[in-house]
Amino acid sequence: MVLIDAGHGGRDPGVVVAGIHESDVNLDIAIRVVELLSSEDSFDVVMTRNMDLYLSHDARIAIAEENEAGLYVSIQANACSYPEVTGIETWVDDDQNPGTESWKLAELIQGSLISGTGARDRGVRSTGLYLGRLSCPAILVEAGFLTSPEERGKLLSSEYQQTVAQCIVDGVLSMLR
């Protein structure tokens, strides 16, 4: 089972730029990922949220555990105080090293996103995240910078959201096959 997490939500909108809530962009992309993955017959897909709802990290972990998630993919958008900063990066918890299943999943999805979108490759990175508390491979995708006017325009585009979703799905399928 693949768990797709639309980052932020409800009282936690994430970054808000030009009236755009990160949580809405995250949800739009996550819904597309779930629709694409659900068309595959080989596995189940669950979302942490399918509406503008606040969920704590503990609640997100509980959903993954209750559903016996085999993979966990959190979808988010990035922010920076410098509007010229762009690109896609994928994060793993800092308890993961290259060669672990989480790192492998991150590399597959990051590679797919960069080749499919042409975005700047900010790489696979690690930091202290709640993802380290999950028992399955778990990653967090930062699909672009809402603070970059150019990337914000792309992230709001239905076509680009579909491309990002397909790239994430391609990475997940590469991991599972």
C-alpha positions as CSV (number, residue, x, y, z in Angstrom):
1,M,0.0,0.0,0.0
2,V,1.2,3.5,-0.9
3,L,0.4,6.4,1.3
4,I,0.3,9.8,-0.3
5,D,0.5,12.7,2.0
6,A,-0.6,16.2,1.0
7,G,1.5,18.3,3.2
8,H,0.1,21.0,5.6
9,G,-3.7,21.7,5.6
10,G,-6.4,23.4,7.7
11,R,-4.9,25.8,10.2
12,D,-1.5,25.1,8.8
13,P,-1.5,26.4,5.2
14,G,2.3,26.1,4.8
15,V,3.8,29.0,2.9
16,V,1.4,31.6,1.6
17,V,2.6,33.7,-1.4
18,A,0.4,36.0,-3.4
19,G,-2.7,34.6,-1.7
20,I,-1.7,31.0,-2.7
21,H,-1.7,28.5,0.1
22,E,0.9,25.8,-0.2
23,S,-1.5,23.3,1.3
24,D,-3.9,23.8,-1.7
25,V,-1.1,23.2,-4.2
26,N,0.1,20.1,-2.3
27,L,-3.5,18.7,-2.2
28,D,-4.0,19.3,-5.9
29,I,-0.9,17.4,-6.8
30,A,-1.5,14.6,-4.3
31,I,-5.0,14.0,-5.7
32,R,-3.5,13.7,-9.1
33,V,-0.9,11.2,-7.8
34,V,-3.6,9.1,-6.1
35,E,-5.8,9.1,-9.3
36,L,-2.9,7.9,-11.4
37,L,-1.7,5.3,-8.9
38,S,-5.3,4.0,-8.3
39,S,-5.5,3.1,-12.0
40,E,-2.7,0.6,-11.4
41,D,-4.2,-2.8,-10.4
42,S,-1.2,-4.1,-8.4
43,F,-1.6,-2.1,-5.1
44,D,-3.7,0.1,-2.9
45,V,-3.4,3.8,-2.4
46,V,-4.5,5.9,0.6
47,M,-4.3,9.7,1.2
48,T,-3.6,11.3,4.5
49,R,-6.1,14.0,3.6
50,N,-8.4,14.7,0.7
51,M,-9.6,18.1,1.8
52,D,-8.3,21.2,3.6
53,L,-7.8,19.5,7.0
54,Y,-5.2,19.9,9.6
55,L,-3.3,16.7,10.6
56,S,-0.4,16.6,13.0
57,H,2.6,14.6,12.2
58,D,1.4,12.0,14.7
59,A,-1.9,11.7,12.9
60,R,-0.1,11.2,9.6
61,I,2.1,8.5,11.1
62,A,-1.0,6.8,12.6
63,I,-2.7,6.8,9.2
64,A,0.3,5.1,7.7
65,E,0.5,2.5,10.5
66,E,-3.2,1.8,10.4
67,N,-3.0,1.2,6.7
68,E,0.2,-0.8,6.9
69,A,1.9,1.5,4.4
70,G,4.7,0.0,2.3
71,L,5.7,3.5,1.0
72,Y,5.1,7.0,2.2
73,V,5.3,10.0,-0.1
74,S,4.7,13.5,1.2
75,I,4.1,16.2,-1.4
76,Q,5.0,19.8,-0.6
77,A,6.1,23.0,-2.2
78,N,9.1,25.0,-1.1
79,A,9.8,28.6,-0.1
80,C,12.9,30.8,0.1
81,S,13.4,34.5,0.9
82,Y,15.2,34.8,-2.4
83,P,12.7,34.7,-5.3
84,E,15.3,33.6,-7.8
85,V,15.8,30.2,-6.0
86,T,14.2,27.4,-8.0
87,G,14.2,23.7,-8.3
88,I,13.0,20.4,-7.0
89,E,14.4,18.5,-4.0
90,T,13.5,15.3,-2.3
91,W,14.1,14.7,1.4
92,V,14.6,11.7,3.6
93,D,15.0,11.6,7.4
94,D,18.6,12.1,8.6
95,D,18.6,8.5,10.0
96,Q,18.7,7.3,6.3
97,N,21.9,6.9,4.3
98,P,22.4,6.3,0.6
99,G,21.5,2.7,-0.1
100,T,18.5,2.6,2.3
101,E,15.1,2.0,0.8
102,S,14.0,5.6,1.6
103,W,17.1,7.0,-0.1
104,K,16.5,4.7,-3.1
105,L,12.8,5.9,-3.4
106,A,14.0,9.5,-3.1
107,E,16.5,9.1,-5.9
108,L,14.0,7.4,-8.2
109,I,11.4,10.1,-7.7
110,Q,13.9,12.9,-7.8
111,G,15.3,11.6,-11.1
112,S,11.9,11.1,-12.6
113,L,10.9,14.7,-11.6
114,I,14.0,16.3,-13.0
115,S,13.8,14.4,-16.3
116,G,10.1,15.0,-16.6
117,T,9.9,18.6,-15.7
118,G,13.3,20.0,-16.6
119,A,13.4,21.8,-13.3
120,R,16.7,22.6,-11.5
121,D,17.9,19.5,-9.6
122,R,18.5,20.4,-6.0
123,G,19.1,16.7,-5.2
124,V,18.2,14.2,-2.5
125,R,18.9,15.6,1.0
126,S,18.4,14.5,4.5
127,T,17.4,16.3,7.7
128,G,15.6,15.6,10.9
129,L,12.0,14.9,9.9
130,Y,9.0,13.1,11.4
131,L,9.5,10.6,8.5
132,G,12.1,8.8,10.6
133,R,9.3,7.5,12.8
134,L,7.7,5.5,10.0
135,S,8.5,1.9,9.5
136,C,8.4,2.0,5.7
137,P,10.4,3.9,3.1
138,A,9.3,7.5,3.5
139,I,10.2,10.7,1.6
140,L,9.1,14.3,1.2
141,V,9.1,15.9,-2.2
142,E,9.5,19.7,-2.5
143,A,7.9,20.1,-6.0
144,G,9.2,23.7,-6.5
145,F,9.3,27.1,-4.9
146,L,6.1,29.0,-4.5
147,T,8.3,32.1,-3.8
148,S,9.7,32.0,-7.3
149,P,7.2,33.7,-9.6
150,E,8.2,31.4,-12.5
151,E,7.8,28.2,-10.5
152,R,4.7,29.5,-8.7
153,G,3.1,29.9,-12.2
154,K,4.0,26.4,-13.1
155,L,2.8,24.9,-9.8
156,L,-0.6,26.5,-10.3
157,S,-0.9,25.1,-13.8
158,S,-3.0,22.0,-14.2
159,E,-0.7,20.7,-16.9
160,Y,2.4,21.1,-14.8
161,Q,0.7,19.6,-11.7
162,Q,-0.2,16.6,-13.9
163,T,3.4,16.3,-15.1
164,V,4.7,16.4,-11.5
165,A,2.1,13.8,-10.4
166,Q,3.1,11.5,-13.3
167,C,6.8,11.8,-12.5
168,I,6.1,10.9,-8.8
169,V,4.0,7.9,-9.9
170,D,6.8,6.8,-12.3
171,G,9.3,6.9,-9.4
172,V,6.9,4.9,-7.2
173,L,6.3,2.3,-9.9
174,S,10.1,2.0,-10.5
175,M,10.5,1.3,-6.8
176,L,7.7,-1.3,-6.6
177,R,8.6,-3.2,-9.8
